Amino acid sequence: MTSPAHARDEAYADCARLARRHYENFPVASWLLPRAMRPHMAAVYAFARIADDFADEGEVPAATRLARLEDWRTRLHACAHGRTIVRGDGHDAVFLALGHTLESRALPVSLFDDLLSAFAQDVTTTRYATWDDLLDYCRRSANPVGRLVLRIAGYDDEKVVAQSDAVCTALQLANFWQDFAIDWRRGRLYLPLEEAALWGAEVDRLDPAHLSREWRQALEAATSRTRQFFLAGRPVCDGVSGRLRYELRVTWLGGTTILDRLAASGFDPYHHRPSIGPRDAWPLLRRAISWRGPRTGAPP
């Protein structure tokens, strides 16, 4: 008979395999993370990755996707109370691991609820009228990840948390500008309509094959605003210690490199989608090691 501890270890291993297949902008299971953090981060990531996939299944009716997300919430709250709801759908291991992570690291369930609310919003919302609307989405879709990283690492300082929020918002925004063309083909536009209007960029004239000068100007302005968030959050990279410090530096540098490459393309993600690849790993790590200390900024 499999012991509870062995079953839990296997569940964490399943989450780690998922994390390795889908590593993105946020710290997940990188070798730079302290070893003790990796299983917990993998469990958090697996929970969020699968929920995000539910929201992005465009061929599935919206009502079905929302129902799946609500069931995901039910399973989340069950595991937070020490119960694993067995569905036999291949996802049971996620909640077995996550339940242990929630308990052992004293993680607030509210942060996971915020993530789920953002995923549900992706099902129902395809446009953002104002920056306030978009930043509220980032508050729930990105900032909880940084807060979970800090809590798993044992940090709960309000100043460090605020800096983390700024970086996570910046990373989310950078991802939006990076995937501008991909999102538009899926019917989504994250660049706020108020920003587009300032530059005379009209949604009705957003060509899927060619980005007009007005839309490039709007993207340039959005990128500039995103850089301010990166600068405001930069000190978080020195607000932690050990290996996590280097993980956060690499993450910060990766996000700002995306913006640099978008600018180098003339703000044309249609023909030159900015990205980070394996060849960037060593240069980014070298820059993280030779980090020159925090520069500060204020969020817009």
Secondary structure as GFF3:
##gff-version 3
##sequence-region A 1 300
A	DSSP	alpha_helix	4	21	.	.	.	ID=ss1
A	DSSP	three_ten_helix	35	37	.	.	.	ID=ss2
A	DSSP	alpha_helix	38	56	.	.	.	ID=ss3
A	DSSP	alpha_helix	62	80	.	.	.	ID=ss4
A	DSSP	alpha_helix	92	104	.	.	.	ID=ss5
A	DSSP	alpha_helix	109	124	.	.	.	ID=ss6
A	DSSP	alpha_helix	131	141	.	.	.	ID=ss7
A	DSSP	alpha_helix	143	153	.	.	.	ID=ss8
A	DSSP	alpha_helix	158	178	.	.	.	ID=ss9
A	DSSP	alpha_helix	180	185	.	.	.	ID=ss10
A	DSSP	alpha_helix	193	198	.	.	.	ID=ss11
A	DSSP	three_ten_helix	203	205	.	.	.	ID=ss12
A	DSSP	alpha_helix	213	233	.	.	.	ID=ss13
A	DSSP	three_ten_helix	234	238	.	.	.	ID=ss14
A	DSSP	alpha_helix	243	264	.	.	.	ID=ss15
A	DSSP	three_ten_helix	278	280	.	.	.	ID=ss16
A	DSSP	alpha_helix	281	289	.	.	.	ID=ss17
###
